[in-house]
Amino acid sequence: MRLATVIGRVTLSERHPALSGERLLVVLPWTAKTFESGKDQDYSIVVYDQLGAGVGNTIGVCESTEATRPFEKPTPVDAYCAAIIDQVFYQPDEPKRG
Amino acid sequence: MRLAYIRGYVTSTVKHKSFTGARLLIAQPVDQEDNLDGPPQVVVDPLGTGLHEKVIICSDGSWVRNFLNDPKSPARWWIMGIVDEVAGGKAK
């Protein structure tokens, strides 16, 4: 799972028949730089959300075929919001001792 | 499977129920010369890995679904082993 910042929502007027009641978020996935600067995210992607994440939240996005696992029926999804992140502890290098 | 360094952890209250109780660490994938290669991944840690350890992360979702005891888990990356030594491994 990658971390991502939620920046918006998408609604559909026409949809694939397998979708119904979907909640779609526009998010910016974090790159290595984002962990230090809070900026420099990757290009936006759309993720399927069942947890109720809002704009400004940091979320964990599961991608690839695993994104479809939580669904009862086969659903065309390649990015799934699996967690709303409370805290990120990040330390790129081991601190020097002594 | 990829080589990676553990650089931190995340905490989450609202999450897919399969992650309850799982350790979620931040793993930075690296290439054969320890250069950063790709975005950090949040990985499931079944081993009790420490900060800054070099590990192998694996994208076999099927094993980690079994580990988390939930066939509906969206988990994908997990820590398969803690690296002792990489012998050779430099590009020619």
N, CA and C atoms of all chains as a GROMACS GRO file, in nm:
protein
  570
    1MET      N    1   0.085  -0.119   0.000
    1MET     CA    2   0.000   0.000   0.000
    1MET      C    3   0.088   0.124   0.000
    2ARG      N    4   0.046   0.223  -0.078
    2ARG     CA    5   0.115   0.352  -0.081
    2ARG      C    6   0.036   0.452   0.002
    3LEU      N    7   0.102   0.553   0.055
    3LEU     CA    8   0.030   0.662   0.120
    3LEU      C    9  -0.011   0.764   0.015
    4ALA      N   10  -0.121   0.837   0.043
    4ALA     CA   11  -0.169   0.937  -0.052
    4ALA      C   12  -0.247   1.044   0.023
    5THR      N   13  -0.247   1.165  -0.031
    5THR     CA   14  -0.324   1.277   0.025
    5THR      C   15  -0.451   1.295  -0.056
    6VAL      N   16  -0.565   1.301   0.014
    6VAL     CA   17  -0.694   1.318  -0.055
    6VAL      C   18  -0.710   1.464  -0.093
    7ILE      N   19  -0.738   1.491  -0.222
    7ILE     CA   20  -0.758   1.630  -0.265
    7ILE      C   21  -0.896   1.655  -0.326
    8GLY      N   22  -0.977   1.551  -0.346
    8GLY     CA   23  -1.109   1.577  -0.403
    8GLY      C   24  -1.191   1.451  -0.419
    9ARG      N   25  -1.310   1.468  -0.477
    9ARG     CA   26  -1.400   1.354  -0.500
    9ARG      C   27  -1.447   1.355  -0.644
   10VAL      N   28  -1.489   1.238  -0.692
   10VAL     CA   29  -1.546   1.226  -0.826
   10VAL      C   30  -1.683   1.162  -0.814
   11THR      N   31  -1.780   1.213  -0.890
   11THR     CA   32  -1.908   1.143  -0.901
   11THR      C   33  -1.931   1.109  -1.047
   12LEU      N   34  -2.005   1.001  -1.070
   12LEU     CA   35  -2.027   0.952  -1.206
   12LEU      C   36  -2.174   0.968  -1.243
   13SER      N   37  -2.200   0.995  -1.374
   13SER     CA   38  -2.339   0.994  -1.420
   13SER      C   39  -2.369   0.861  -1.490
   14GLU      N   40  -2.272   0.810  -1.565
   14GLU     CA   41  -2.284   0.676  -1.623
   14GLU      C   42  -2.176   0.591  -1.557
   15ARG      N   43  -2.209   0.465  -1.531
   15ARG     CA   44  -2.109   0.381  -1.464
   15ARG      C   45  -2.116   0.238  -1.516
   16HIS      N   46  -2.006   0.167  -1.497
   16HIS     CA   47  -2.002   0.025  -1.526
   16HIS      C   48  -2.107  -0.045  -1.440
   17PRO      N   49  -2.181  -0.143  -1.497
   17PRO     CA   50  -2.291  -0.205  -1.421
   17PRO      C   51  -2.246  -0.270  -1.290
   18ALA      N   52  -2.120  -0.305  -1.278
   18ALA     CA   53  -2.074  -0.368  -1.154
   18ALA      C   54  -2.060  -0.266  -1.041
   19LEU      N   55  -2.057  -0.138  -1.074
   19LEU     CA   56  -2.044  -0.036  -0.970
   19LEU      C   57  -2.182   0.011  -0.927
   20SER      N   58  -2.198   0.038  -0.798
   20SER     CA   59  -2.318   0.107  -0.751
   20SER      C   60  -2.285   0.161  -0.612
   21GLY      N   61  -2.326   0.284  -0.587
   21GLY     CA   62  -2.299   0.344  -0.456
   21GLY      C   63  -2.152   0.365  -0.430
   22GLU      N   64  -2.075   0.378  -0.538
   22GLU     CA   65  -1.931   0.396  -0.518
   22GLU      C   66  -1.898   0.535  -0.466
   23ARG      N   67  -1.789   0.546  -0.389
   23ARG     CA   68  -1.738   0.674  -0.342
   23ARG      C   69  -1.595   0.681  -0.393
   24LEU      N   70  -1.569   0.776  -0.482
   24LEU     CA   71  -1.438   0.783  -0.547
   24LEU      C   72  -1.365   0.909  -0.503
   25LEU      N   73  -1.238   0.893  -0.468
   25LEU     CA   74  -1.156   1.005  -0.424
   25LEU      C   75  -1.046   1.033  -0.525
   26VAL      N   76  -1.012   1.160  -0.543
   26VAL     CA   77  -0.893   1.197  -0.618
   26VAL      C   78  -0.781   1.215  -0.516
   27VAL      N   79  -0.671   1.144  -0.534
   27VAL     CA   80  -0.562   1.150  -0.436
   27VAL      C   81  -0.429   1.170  -0.505
   28LEU      N   82  -0.334   1.225  -0.428
   28LEU     CA   83  -0.196   1.239  -0.476
   28LEU      C   84  -0.109   1.138  -0.401
   29PRO      N   85  -0.061   1.032  -0.467
   29PRO     CA   86   0.025   0.933  -0.400
   29PRO      C   87   0.158   0.996  -0.360
   30TRP      N   88   0.209   0.955  -0.244
   30TRP     CA   89   0.336   1.008  -0.193
   30TRP      C   90   0.453   0.945  -0.265
   31THR      N   91   0.555   1.027  -0.290
   31THR     CA   92   0.684   0.975  -0.336
   31THR      C   93   0.779   0.973  -0.217
   32ALA      N   94   0.902   0.928  -0.237
   32ALA     CA   95   1.000   0.928  -0.129
   32ALA      C   96   1.020   1.069  -0.074
   33LYS      N   97   1.018   1.169  -0.164
   33LYS     CA   98   1.039   1.309  -0.121
   33LYS      C   99   0.926   1.359  -0.031
   34THR      N  100   0.803   1.314  -0.058
   34THR     CA  101   0.688   1.365   0.017
   34THR      C  102   0.701   1.336   0.166
   35PHE      N  103   0.765   1.225   0.201
   35PHE     CA  104   0.778   1.190   0.342
   35PHE      C  105   0.859   1.294   0.418
   36GLU      N  106   0.949   1.366   0.349
   36GLU     CA  107   1.030   1.466   0.416
   36GLU      C  108   0.974   1.607   0.399
   37SER      N  109   0.924   1.638   0.277
   37SER     CA  110   0.883   1.776   0.248
   37SER      C  111   0.733   1.798   0.264
   38GLY      N  112   0.654   1.691   0.259
   38GLY     CA  113   0.508   1.707   0.256
   38GLY      C  114   0.457   1.749   0.119
   39LYS      N  115   0.551   1.770   0.024
   39LYS     CA  116   0.513   1.810  -0.112
   39LYS      C  117   0.566   1.704  -0.210
   40ASP      N  118   0.577   1.742  -0.336
   40ASP     CA  119   0.637   1.655  -0.439
   40ASP      C  120   0.565   1.521  -0.453
   41GLN      N  121   0.430   1.524  -0.444
   41GLN     CA  122   0.357   1.399  -0.467
   41GLN      C  123   0.360   1.360  -0.614
   42ASP      N  124   0.321   1.236  -0.639
   42ASP     CA  125   0.308   1.183  -0.773
   42ASP      C  126   0.180   1.239  -0.838
   43TYR      N  127   0.162   1.212  -0.967
   43TYR     CA  128   0.040   1.254  -1.037
   43TYR      C  129  -0.082   1.188  -0.973
   44SER      N  130  -0.198   1.255  -0.985
   44SER     CA  131  -0.317   1.209  -0.913
   44SER      C  132  -0.370   1.078  -0.969
   45ILE      N  133  -0.431   1.000  -0.880
   45ILE     CA  134  -0.507   0.881  -0.920
   45ILE      C  135  -0.642   0.885  -0.851
   46VAL      N  136  -0.734   0.801  -0.899
   46VAL     CA  137  -0.867   0.791  -0.839
   46VAL      C  138  -0.873   0.659  -0.762
   47VAL      N  139  -0.921   0.664  -0.637
   47VAL     CA  140  -0.931   0.543  -0.557
   47VAL      C  141  -1.075   0.522  -0.509
   48TYR      N  142  -1.110   0.397  -0.491
   48TYR     CA  143  -1.241   0.356  -0.439
   48TYR      C  144  -1.236   0.360  -0.287
   49ASP      N  145  -1.333   0.427  -0.224
   49ASP     CA  146  -1.329   0.445  -0.080
   49ASP      C  147  -1.454   0.388  -0.014
   50GLN      N  148  -1.434   0.306   0.090
   50GLN     CA  149  -1.548   0.258   0.170
   50GLN      C  150  -1.539   0.304   0.315
   51LEU      N  151  -1.436   0.385   0.346
   51LEU     CA  152  -1.413   0.422   0.486
   51LEU      C  153  -1.460   0.564   0.518
   52GLY      N  154  -1.486   0.645   0.414
   52GLY     CA  155  -1.532   0.781   0.437
   52GLY      C  156  -1.420   0.882   0.456
   53ALA      N  157  -1.311   0.866   0.384
   53ALA     CA  158  -1.200   0.962   0.393
   53ALA      C  159  -1.242   1.096   0.331
   54GLY      N  160  -1.192   1.206   0.388
   54GLY     CA  161  -1.227   1.339   0.339
   54GLY      C  162  -1.106   1.412   0.285
   55VAL      N  163  -1.132   1.527   0.220
   55VAL     CA  164  -1.024   1.608   0.163
   55VAL      C  165  -0.928   1.649   0.275
   56GLY      N  166  -0.799   1.631   0.250
   56GLY     CA  167  -0.697   1.665   0.349
   56GLY      C  168  -0.646   1.544   0.426
   57ASN      N  169  -0.723   1.436   0.428
   57ASN     CA  170  -0.678   1.315   0.499
   57ASN      C  171  -0.561   1.249   0.425
   58THR      N  172  -0.476   1.181   0.503
   58THR     CA  173  -0.377   1.091   0.445
   58THR      C  174  -0.434   0.950   0.452
   59ILE      N  175  -0.427   0.878   0.340
   59ILE     CA  176  -0.484   0.743   0.337
   59ILE      C  177  -0.381   0.643   0.287
   60GLY      N  178  -0.406   0.516   0.313
   60GLY     CA  179  -0.327   0.407   0.257
   60GLY      C  180  -0.403   0.349   0.138
   61VAL      N  181  -0.338   0.344   0.022
   61VAL     CA  182  -0.403   0.298  -0.100
   61VAL      C  183  -0.346   0.163  -0.141
   62CYS      N  184  -0.433   0.061  -0.147
   62CYS     CA  185  -0.390  -0.069  -0.197
   62CYS      C  186  -0.416  -0.073  -0.346
   63GLU      N  187  -0.315  -0.114  -0.422
   63GLU     CA  188  -0.327  -0.112  -0.568
   63GLU      C  189  -0.320  -0.252  -0.626
   64SER      N  190  -0.340  -0.256  -0.759
   64SER     CA  191  -0.329  -0.380  -0.833
   64SER      C  192  -0.446  -0.473  -0.802
   65THR      N  193  -0.431  -0.600  -0.833
   65THR     CA  194  -0.543  -0.694  -0.822
   65THR      C  195  -0.596  -0.706  -0.679
   66GLU      N  196  -0.508  -0.681  -0.580
   66GLU     CA  197  -0.552  -0.690  -0.440
   66GLU      C  198  -0.661  -0.587  -0.407
   67ALA      N  199  -0.666  -0.478  -0.485
   67ALA     CA  200  -0.767  -0.375  -0.461
   67ALA      C  201  -0.908  -0.430  -0.477
   68THR      N  202  -0.925  -0.537  -0.554
   68THR     CA  203  -1.058  -0.592  -0.578
   68THR      C  204  -1.100  -0.692  -0.470
   69ARG      N  205  -1.009  -0.733  -0.385
   69ARG     CA  206  -1.038  -0.841  -0.289
   69ARG      C  207  -1.153  -0.810  -0.193
   70PRO      N  208  -1.165  -0.684  -0.142
   70PRO     CA  209  -1.268  -0.662  -0.039
   70PRO      C  210  -1.412  -0.676  -0.089
   71PHE      N  211  -1.433  -0.686  -0.220
   71PHE     CA  212  -1.569  -0.680  -0.273
   71PHE      C  213  -1.634  -0.818  -0.282
   72GLU      N  214  -1.764  -0.822  -0.253
   72GLU     CA  215  -1.840  -0.947  -0.262
   72GLU      C  216  -1.850  -0.995  -0.406
   73LYS      N  217  -1.886  -0.900  -0.497
   73LYS     CA  218  -1.901  -0.933  -0.639
   73LYS      C  219  -1.780  -0.883  -0.714
   74PRO      N  220  -1.747  -0.945  -0.828
   74PRO     CA  221  -1.635  -0.893  -0.908
   74PRO      C  222  -1.657  -0.746  -0.942
   75THR      N  223  -1.562  -0.662  -0.908
   75THR     CA  224  -1.574  -0.516  -0.924
   75THR      C  225  -1.449  -0.464  -0.992
   76PRO      N  226  -1.465  -0.381  -1.096
   76PRO     CA  227  -1.347  -0.329  -1.165
   76PRO      C  228  -1.282  -0.214  -1.088
   77VAL      N  229  -1.182  -0.246  -1.008
   77VAL     CA  230  -1.115  -0.148  -0.922
   77VAL      C  231  -0.966  -0.178  -0.923
   78ASP      N  232  -0.881  -0.075  -0.933
   78ASP     CA  233  -0.737  -0.102  -0.921
   78ASP      C  234  -0.670  -0.018  -0.814
   79ALA      N  235  -0.749   0.057  -0.736
   79ALA     CA  236  -0.692   0.130  -0.622
   79ALA      C  237  -0.801   0.142  -0.517
   80TYR      N  238  -0.769   0.102  -0.394
   80TYR     CA  239  -0.870   0.091  -0.288
   80TYR      C  240  -0.817   0.156  -0.162
   81CYS      N  241  -0.898   0.243  -0.103
   81CYS     CA  242  -0.858   0.310   0.023
   81CYS      C  243  -0.872   0.211   0.138
   82ALA      N  244  -0.758   0.161   0.188
   82ALA     CA  245  -0.761   0.055   0.289
   82ALA      C  246  -0.746   0.107   0.430
   83ALA      N  247  -0.700   0.232   0.447
   83ALA     CA  248  -0.678   0.285   0.582
   83ALA      C  249  -0.676   0.437   0.578
   84ILE      N  250  -0.737   0.499   0.680
   84ILE     CA  251  -0.718   0.643   0.702
   84ILE      C  252  -0.607   0.656   0.806
   85ILE      N  253  -0.498   0.721   0.767
   85ILE     CA  254  -0.376   0.721   0.849
   85ILE      C  255  -0.384   0.830   0.956
   86ASP      N  256  -0.358   0.791   1.082
   86ASP     CA  257  -0.357   0.887   1.193
   86ASP      C  258  -0.220   0.952   1.207
   87GLN      N  259  -0.115   0.871   1.198
   87GLN     CA  260   0.019   0.920   1.229
   87GLN      C  261   0.119   0.850   1.137
   88VAL      N  262   0.215   0.927   1.088
   88VAL     CA  263   0.325   0.870   1.009
   88VAL      C  264   0.454   0.900   1.083
   89PHE      N  265   0.526   0.797   1.124
   89PHE     CA  266   0.659   0.816   1.180
   89PHE      C  267   0.758   0.779   1.072
   90TYR      N  268   0.847   0.873   1.037
   90TYR     CA  269   0.940   0.850   0.926
   90TYR      C  270   1.077   0.902   0.964
   91GLN      N  271   1.178   0.819   0.951
   91GLN     CA  272   1.315   0.857   0.982
   91GLN      C  273   1.404   0.796   0.874
   92PRO      N  274   1.448   0.879   0.776
   92PRO     CA  275   1.516   0.821   0.659
   92PRO      C  276   1.648   0.754   0.693
   93ASP      N  277   1.725   0.810   0.788
   93ASP     CA  278   1.856   0.753   0.816
   93ASP      C  279   1.871   0.726   0.964
   94GLU      N  280   1.954   0.628   0.994
   94GLU     CA  281   1.982   0.595   1.132
   94GLU      C  282   2.057   0.710   1.196
   95PRO      N  283   2.013   0.761   1.314
   95PRO     CA  284   2.086   0.872   1.375
   95PRO      C  285   2.227   0.829   1.418
   96LYS      N  286   2.325   0.921   1.405
   96LYS     CA  287   2.462   0.891   1.447
   96LYS      C  288   2.468   0.886   1.600
   97ARG      N  289   2.542   0.789   1.651
   97ARG     CA  290   2.554   0.776   1.798
   97ARG      C  291   2.688   0.828   1.845
   98GLY      N  292   2.696   0.863   1.972
   98GLY     CA  293   2.821   0.898   2.037
   98GLY      C  294   2.864   1.033   2.009
   99MET      N  295   0.993  -0.990  -0.550
   99MET     CA  296   1.055  -0.950  -0.423
   99MET      C  297   1.152  -0.837  -0.448
  100ARG      N  298   1.163  -0.748  -0.350
  100ARG     CA  299   1.250  -0.632  -0.364
  100ARG      C  300   1.328  -0.610  -0.235
  101LEU      N  301   1.451  -0.556  -0.251
  101LEU     CA  302   1.526  -0.511  -0.134
  101LEU      C  303   1.471  -0.376  -0.091
  102ALA      N  304   1.465  -0.353   0.041
  102ALA     CA  305   1.410  -0.227   0.092
  102ALA      C  306   1.466  -0.200   0.231
  103TYR      N  307   1.460  -0.072   0.269
  103TYR     CA  308   1.496  -0.033   0.406
  103TYR      C  309   1.371   0.012   0.481
  104ILE      N  310   1.364  -0.028   0.608
  104ILE     CA  311   1.252   0.014   0.692
  104ILE      C  312   1.281   0.155   0.744
  105ARG      N  313   1.189   0.247   0.717
  105ARG     CA  314   1.213   0.386   0.752
  105ARG      C  315   1.107   0.444   0.845
  106GLY      N  316   1.019   0.363   0.898
  106GLY     CA  317   0.920   0.417   0.989
  106GLY      C  318   0.797   0.329   0.996
  107TYR      N  319   0.691   0.386   1.052
  107TYR     CA  320   0.567   0.310   1.065
  107TYR      C  321   0.450   0.404   1.052
  108VAL      N  322   0.330   0.350   1.034
  108VAL     CA  323   0.209   0.431   1.035
  108VAL      C  324   0.111   0.372   1.137
  109THR      N  325   0.026   0.460   1.190
  109THR     CA  326  -0.085   0.412   1.273
  109THR      C  327  -0.215   0.455   1.209
  110SER      N  328  -0.320   0.374   1.229
  110SER     CA  329  -0.448   0.400   1.167
  110SER      C  330  -0.559   0.343   1.254
  111THR      N  331  -0.664   0.422   1.278
  111THR     CA  332  -0.780   0.373   1.354
  111THR      C  333  -0.886   0.320   1.259
  112VAL      N  334  -0.920   0.402   1.157
  112VAL     CA  335  -1.021   0.361   1.060
  112VAL      C  336  -0.950   0.290   0.946
  113LYS      N  337  -0.966   0.158   0.934
  113LYS     CA  338  -0.894   0.082   0.831
  113LYS      C  339  -0.973  -0.043   0.796
  114HIS      N  340  -0.932  -0.107   0.687
  114HIS     CA  341  -0.994  -0.235   0.653
  114HIS      C  342  -0.974  -0.329   0.771
  115LYS      N  343  -1.081  -0.404   0.807
  115LYS     CA  344  -1.075  -0.477   0.935
  115LYS      C  345  -0.965  -0.583   0.937
  116SER      N  346  -0.919  -0.625   0.821
  116SER     CA  347  -0.815  -0.727   0.817
  116SER      C  348  -0.682  -0.676   0.874
  117PHE      N  349  -0.662  -0.543   0.881
  117PHE     CA  350  -0.535  -0.489   0.930
  117PHE      C  351  -0.532  -0.476   1.082
  118THR      N  352  -0.642  -0.509   1.149
  118THR     CA  353  -0.647  -0.496   1.295
  118THR      C  354  -0.534  -0.577   1.359
  119GLY      N  355  -0.451  -0.509   1.438
  119GLY     CA  356  -0.343  -0.578   1.509
  119GLY      C  357  -0.217  -0.598   1.426
  120ALA      N  358  -0.220  -0.563   1.298
  120ALA     CA  359  -0.101  -0.584   1.214
  120ALA      C  360  -0.003  -0.468   1.231
  121ARG      N  361   0.126  -0.499   1.228
  121ARG     CA  362   0.229  -0.394   1.227
  121ARG      C  363   0.244  -0.344   1.084
  122LEU      N  364   0.230  -0.212   1.064
  122LEU     CA  365   0.240  -0.154   0.931
  122LEU      C  366   0.363  -0.064   0.926
  123LEU      N  367   0.466  -0.107   0.854
  123LEU     CA  368   0.591  -0.034   0.848
  123LEU      C  369   0.608   0.032   0.711
  124ILE      N  370   0.690   0.138   0.706
  124ILE     CA  371   0.720   0.206   0.580
  124ILE      C  372   0.850   0.148   0.526
  125ALA      N  373   0.845   0.089   0.408
  125ALA     CA  374   0.963   0.028   0.346
  125ALA      C  375   0.999   0.105   0.219
  126GLN      N  376   1.124   0.151   0.213
  126GLN     CA  377   1.172   0.222   0.094
  126GLN      C  378   1.247   0.124   0.004
  127PRO      N  379   1.193   0.089  -0.113
  127PRO     CA  380   1.265  -0.001  -0.204
  127PRO      C  381   1.394   0.063  -0.254
  128VAL      N  382   1.498  -0.017  -0.269
  128VAL     CA  383   1.626   0.031  -0.319
  128VAL      C  384   1.676  -0.062  -0.430
  129ASP      N  385   1.772  -0.010  -0.510
  129ASP     CA  386   1.830  -0.094  -0.615
  129ASP      C  387   1.954  -0.165  -0.560
  130GLN      N  388   2.031  -0.228  -0.652
  130GLN     CA  389   2.143  -0.310  -0.606
  130GLN      C  390   2.254  -0.227  -0.542
  131GLU      N  391   2.253  -0.096  -0.565
  131GLU     CA  392   2.355  -0.010  -0.504
  131GLU      C  393   2.297   0.081  -0.397
  132ASP      N  394   2.184   0.041  -0.340
  132ASP     CA  395   2.119   0.113  -0.230
  132ASP      C  396   2.067   0.250  -0.270
  133ASN      N  397   2.051   0.276  -0.402
  133ASN     CA  398   1.984   0.400  -0.443
  133ASN      C  399   1.834   0.381  -0.430
  134LEU      N  400   1.764   0.490  -0.388
  134LEU     CA  401   1.619   0.481  -0.375
  134LEU      C  402   1.558   0.446  -0.510
  135ASP      N  403   1.461   0.357  -0.508
  135ASP     CA  404   1.401   0.311  -0.633
  135ASP      C  405   1.250   0.292  -0.612
  136GLY      N  406   1.174   0.395  -0.644
  136GLY     CA  407   1.029   0.386  -0.634
  136GLY      C  408   0.977   0.439  -0.501
  137PRO      N  409   0.844   0.456  -0.495
  137PRO     CA  410   0.785   0.514  -0.376
  137PRO      C  411   0.788   0.418  -0.257
  138PRO      N  412   0.798   0.472  -0.133
  138PRO     CA  413   0.790   0.385  -0.016
  138PRO      C  414   0.654   0.313  -0.011
  139GLN      N  415   0.657   0.190   0.034
  139GLN     CA  416   0.535   0.110   0.048
  139GLN      C  417   0.508   0.085   0.195
  140VAL      N  418   0.380   0.088   0.231
  140VAL     CA  419   0.342   0.044   0.366
  140VAL      C  420   0.326  -0.107   0.360
  141VAL      N  421   0.403  -0.177   0.444
  141VAL     CA  422   0.407  -0.324   0.435
  141VAL      C  423   0.360  -0.386   0.567
  142VAL      N  424   0.303  -0.504   0.557
  142VAL     CA  425   0.265  -0.582   0.676
  142VAL      C  426   0.391  -0.652   0.727
  143ASP      N  427   0.415  -0.642   0.858
  143ASP     CA  428   0.536  -0.701   0.916
  143ASP      C  429   0.501  -0.820   1.005
  144PRO      N  430   0.521  -0.941   0.956
  144PRO     CA  431   0.494  -1.058   1.039
  144PRO      C  432   0.612  -1.098   1.128
  145LEU      N  433   0.727  -1.030   1.116
  145LEU     CA  434   0.851  -1.077   1.179
  145LEU      C  435   0.892  -0.998   1.303
  146GLY      N  436   0.840  -0.877   1.323
  146GLY     CA  437   0.889  -0.791   1.431
  146GLY      C  438   1.016  -0.720   1.389
  147THR      N  439   1.017  -0.664   1.268
  147THR     CA  440   1.136  -0.599   1.212
  147THR      C  441   1.161  -0.464   1.280
  148GLY      N  442   1.290  -0.430   1.296
  148GLY     CA  443   1.326  -0.303   1.359
  148GLY      C  444   1.346  -0.192   1.256
  149LEU      N  445   1.351  -0.066   1.308
  149LEU     CA  446   1.374   0.051   1.223
  149LEU      C  447   1.511   0.041   1.157
  150HIS      N  448   1.523   0.083   1.032
  150HIS     CA  449   1.645   0.090   0.953
  150HIS      C  450   1.701  -0.046   0.911
  151GLU      N  451   1.628  -0.154   0.936
  151GLU     CA  452   1.679  -0.282   0.889
  151GLU      C  453   1.657  -0.296   0.739
  152LYS      N  454   1.751  -0.369   0.674
  152LYS     CA  455   1.735  -0.400   0.532
  152LYS      C  456   1.655  -0.529   0.522
  153VAL      N  457   1.555  -0.528   0.436
  153VAL     CA  458   1.463  -0.642   0.430
  153VAL      C  459   1.435  -0.678   0.285
  154ILE      N  460   1.369  -0.793   0.268
  154ILE     CA  461   1.309  -0.826   0.139
  154ILE      C  462   1.158  -0.813   0.155
  155ILE      N  463   1.096  -0.731   0.068
  155ILE     CA  464   0.951  -0.722   0.069
  155ILE      C  465   0.897  -0.800  -0.050
  156CYS      N  466   0.781  -0.860  -0.030
  156CYS     CA  467   0.722  -0.950  -0.129
  156CYS      C  468   0.580  -0.904  -0.158
  157SER      N  469   0.539  -0.914  -0.284
  157SER     CA  470   0.405  -0.867  -0.322
  157SER      C  471   0.307  -0.983  -0.340
  158ASP      N  472   0.330  -1.093  -0.272
  158ASP     CA  473   0.238  -1.207  -0.280
  158ASP      C  474   0.119  -1.182  -0.188
  159GLY      N  475   0.011  -1.128  -0.247
  159GLY     CA  476  -0.108  -1.098  -0.167
  159GLY      C  477  -0.170  -1.222  -0.107
  160SER      N  478  -0.156  -1.336  -0.175
  160SER     CA  479  -0.222  -1.456  -0.128
  160SER      C  480  -0.168  -1.502   0.008
  161TRP      N  481  -0.034  -1.494   0.025
  161TRP     CA  482   0.022  -1.534   0.154
  161TRP      C  483  -0.022  -1.439   0.265
  162VAL      N  484  -0.022  -1.309   0.237
  162VAL     CA  485  -0.051  -1.214   0.344
  162VAL      C  486  -0.200  -1.216   0.380
  163ARG      N  487  -0.286  -1.248   0.284
  163ARG     CA  488  -0.428  -1.267   0.318
  163ARG      C  489  -0.444  -1.383   0.414
  164ASN      N  490  -0.369  -1.488   0.390
  164ASN     CA  491  -0.372  -1.604   0.479
  164ASN      C  492  -0.319  -1.566   0.618
  165PHE      N  493  -0.208  -1.488   0.620
  165PHE     CA  494  -0.149  -1.445   0.747
  165PHE      C  495  -0.248  -1.360   0.827
  166LEU      N  496  -0.317  -1.268   0.758
  166LEU     CA  497  -0.412  -1.180   0.825
  166LEU      C  498  -0.546  -1.250   0.851
  167ASN      N  499  -0.557  -1.372   0.803
  167ASN     CA  500  -0.676  -1.454   0.828
  167ASN      C  501  -0.802  -1.392   0.769
  168ASP      N  502  -0.788  -1.330   0.651
  168ASP     CA  503  -0.904  -1.267   0.588
  168ASP      C  504  -0.889  -1.276   0.436
  169PRO      N  505  -0.968  -1.362   0.371
  169PRO     CA  506  -0.956  -1.375   0.225
  169PRO      C  507  -0.996  -1.248   0.151
  170LYS      N  508  -1.061  -1.153   0.221
  170LYS     CA  509  -1.102  -1.029   0.156
  170LYS      C  510  -1.006  -0.914   0.184
  171SER      N  511  -0.890  -0.941   0.238
  171SER     CA  512  -0.796  -0.833   0.269
  171SER      C  513  -0.733  -0.776   0.142
  172PRO      N  514  -0.722  -0.642   0.130
  172PRO     CA  515  -0.654  -0.583   0.014
  172PRO      C  516  -0.503  -0.577   0.029
  173ALA      N  517  -0.446  -0.635   0.136
  173ALA     CA  518  -0.302  -0.626   0.159
  173ALA      C  519  -0.224  -0.693   0.045
  174ARG      N  520  -0.105  -0.639   0.016
  174ARG     CA  521  -0.024  -0.691  -0.095
  174ARG      C  522   0.121  -0.708  -0.055
  175TRP      N  523   0.184  -0.603   0.001
  175TRP     CA  524   0.327  -0.609   0.033
  175TRP      C  525   0.348  -0.650   0.177
  176TRP      N  526   0.447  -0.736   0.200
  176TRP     CA  527   0.479  -0.780   0.336
  176TRP      C  528   0.628  -0.813   0.344
  177ILE      N  529   0.680  -0.816   0.466
  177ILE     CA  530   0.822  -0.839   0.485
  177ILE      C  531   0.849  -0.989   0.492
  178MET      N  532   0.926  -1.036   0.394
  178MET     CA  533   0.950  -1.179   0.384
  178MET      C  534   1.073  -1.221   0.461
  179GLY      N  535   1.170  -1.129   0.476
  179GLY     CA  536   1.291  -1.167   0.548
  179GLY      C  537   1.375  -1.045   0.580
  180ILE      N  538   1.461  -1.060   0.681
  180ILE     CA  539   1.555  -0.953   0.718
  180ILE      C  540   1.691  -0.991   0.660
  181VAL      N  541   1.752  -0.898   0.586
  181VAL     CA  542   1.873  -0.929   0.509
  181VAL      C  543   1.995  -0.931   0.601
  182ASP      N  544   2.076  -1.034   0.583
  182ASP     CA  545   2.203  -1.047   0.654
  182ASP      C  546   2.311  -0.977   0.573
  183GLU      N  547   2.319  -1.019   0.446
  183GLU     CA  548   2.427  -0.973   0.361
  183GLU      C  549   2.382  -0.992   0.216
  184VAL      N  550   2.418  -0.895   0.131
  184VAL     CA  551   2.396  -0.912  -0.013
  184VAL      C  552   2.534  -0.930  -0.074
  185ALA      N  553   2.566  -1.052  -0.119
  185ALA     CA  554   2.698  -1.079  -0.176
  185ALA      C  555   2.696  -1.046  -0.324
  186GLY      N  556   2.797  -0.977  -0.374
  186GLY     CA  557   2.797  -0.935  -0.513
  186GLY      C  558   2.685  -0.836  -0.535
  187GLY      N  559   2.599  -0.867  -0.633
  187GLY     CA  560   2.480  -0.786  -0.652
  187GLY      C  561   2.505  -0.652  -0.718
  188LYS      N  562   2.625  -0.626  -0.770
  188LYS     CA  563   2.649  -0.502  -0.842
  188LYS      C  564   2.627  -0.527  -0.992
  189ALA      N  565   2.569  -0.427  -1.060
  189ALA     CA  566   2.549  -0.439  -1.204
  189ALA      C  567   2.686  -0.439  -1.273
  190LYS      N  568   2.700  -0.523  -1.374
  190LYS     CA  569   2.828  -0.530  -1.445
  190LYS      C  570   2.844  -0.408  -1.534
   0.00000   0.00000   0.00000
